[in-house]
């Protein structure tokens, strides 16, 4: 099975959520050290980014989808159903934070190279306040998910 | 000639005008040699008839003569990366060879944007619909080209797969 965490960006809160899920991160760790953290080049490709396998051998991916995460989830799930003949090959889990639109705005602002370093610092600071929210979502996901 | 069934998804902002017209062309619901009238456009399923709940929904339009299933999708503001997103998802479930995704947004002109917004978002159908129809008719030849390229790509892709 493939697990796809989606969010406004795939390289910030979504990445944290995926690592929480895999048990590779605790609330006290420095998440800016994560591979792919703030990796604009990978994000710009627009494809799901493979992270690793979880403890059950499921592949874990992250993906940034822009403003409308719920709509993207709907399209992706329908596409999976269409291509997999109603036997889902994918679990899509959206990751929401309170300031995700601000995060997306900052991420886009970071396109200007001179601002990128400052932007990454601001995003890291913004996410320190959202860690508990992300952790709770991941815990709910773990409790509710069943693998076919 | 036997072909494996492919899924072809035409997408645009609302899934209501350019993608729907392209899909109709692909399926032969419109004559590619003649610019359709506004009435002929209105006969196309979904043309200027969608609602907010249709955003993000992959809607079936029909099956072409090669057995490929044709769909339309309104992606709202998900942008140019959307084709990559869909193909990337197809790849991780191992179905990238079964899918072609076509972005119709490059063909959408200002009349279509203005008319579509006025009709679908503001609900002023009497004002917006003539404007979007006019814009669609203006972009028709470009849509014909886009569809022809897509049809050729689908045939090529199928031949490559059959050669493996």
Interface residues (C-beta under 8 A of the other chain):
Chain A: X2 X4 X44 X45 X46 X47 X48 X50 X59 X61 X63 X65 X66 X67 X68 X70 X71 X72 X74 X75 X76 X78 X79 X80 X82 X83 X84 X89 X90
Chain B: X7 X9 X55 X56 X57 X58 X71 X73 X75 X76 X77 X78 X79 X81 X82 X83 X84 X85 X86 X87 X88 X89 X90 X91 X92 X93 X94 X95 X98 X99
